[in-house]
Amino acid sequence: MDLDLRKLRYFVAVAEHRHFGRAAEQLYIAQPVLSRQIRAFERELGCALLTRTTRNVELTPAGEQLHEEARRVLGTVDAAVRRVHEADRGVARLAVAFAPGLHVSEAVRAFTAARPGVEIDLVPLQWHDQHAPLRDGRAHVGFLRRPFDDEGLHTIPIGHEAKVACLPAAHPLADRTSLTWADLADEKILDAQQRRTASVEEKFELIAAGYGIGLGPLSVARTYSRPDLVPVPITDADPYETCLAAPEDSRDERLRDFLEIATKVLRG
């Protein structure tokens, strides 16, 4: 079957809002029209995507999978359309992605000084799909933190950073200057298996509320610093490796220049 991109965008709006009324407002269409389009989409796919109640909307397992796939599909389509328009206007652009806590501003400044005719787009990444924008065309290059799927990507090591335990300020271990894995043996650790979160802010809010402790890079803890959370280094934990990554098959001269300049700046 041919996938209807319009219906796919409608579905994503409902999945994001978990509410037909708010999704319809975002899409500037009437709610009954949106409901009919979603039902038609489910019939075309041959499976239920949503569980509807009088108060809210939940995704079925098929809906969860489609939501994850749809963001990549629509991102690829939007990036392709943008590149077509830029080619028509003669615009030279480079999209630079960066993982939470990592900073590319110094590298961007150095590149812009060397290549002032290239416009830079900055693409913030979610920690659970760092590599996706490099594959679907939303970004040409990324400053990433392992682990991520590097198949088909050219990577350049940049450095390492410490792993920390992020604790509520009132936690008994929060006044320690360092910890070991043994210190955390009895702690509930929030991760993707325990509870999937959509953003760093959501995860930190859960930690502050007492749902568990978090593990992560020192740079993230510093970037999202808040008074009710305390980061403590884990001395026997392997550090995170940071690297630049770009598609292996790219022959873009702008990308090659950015990688050369950014490697020097970020390592320095």
Sequence and secondary structure as in RCSB ss.txt:
>XXXX:A:sequence
MDLDLRKLRYFVAVAEHRHFGRAAEQLYIAQPVLSRQIRAFERELGCALLTRTTRNVELTPAGEQLHEEARRVLG
TVDAAVRRVHEADRGVARLAVAFAPGLHVSEAVRAFTAARPGVEIDLVPLQWHDQHAPLRDGRAHVGFLRRPFDD
EGLHTIPIGHEAKVACLPAAHPLADRTSLTWADLADEKILDAQQRRTASVEEKFELIAAGYGIGLGPLSVARTYS
RPDLVPVPITDADPYETCLAAPEDSRDERLRDFLEIATKVLRG
>XXXX:A:secstr
    HHHHHHHHHHHHHT HHHHHHHHTS HHHHHHHHHHHHHHHTS  EEE SS EEE HHHHHHHHHHHHHHH
HHHHHHHHHHHHHHT  EEEEEE TT   HHHHHHHHHH TTSEEEEEE  TT TTHHHHHTS SEEEEESSS  
TTEEEEEEEEE EEEEEETTSTTTT S B GGGGTTS EE TTT   SSHHHHHHHHHTTS EEEEEHHHHHHT 
 TTEEEEEBTTS  EEEEEEEETT   HHHHHHHHHHHHHHH 
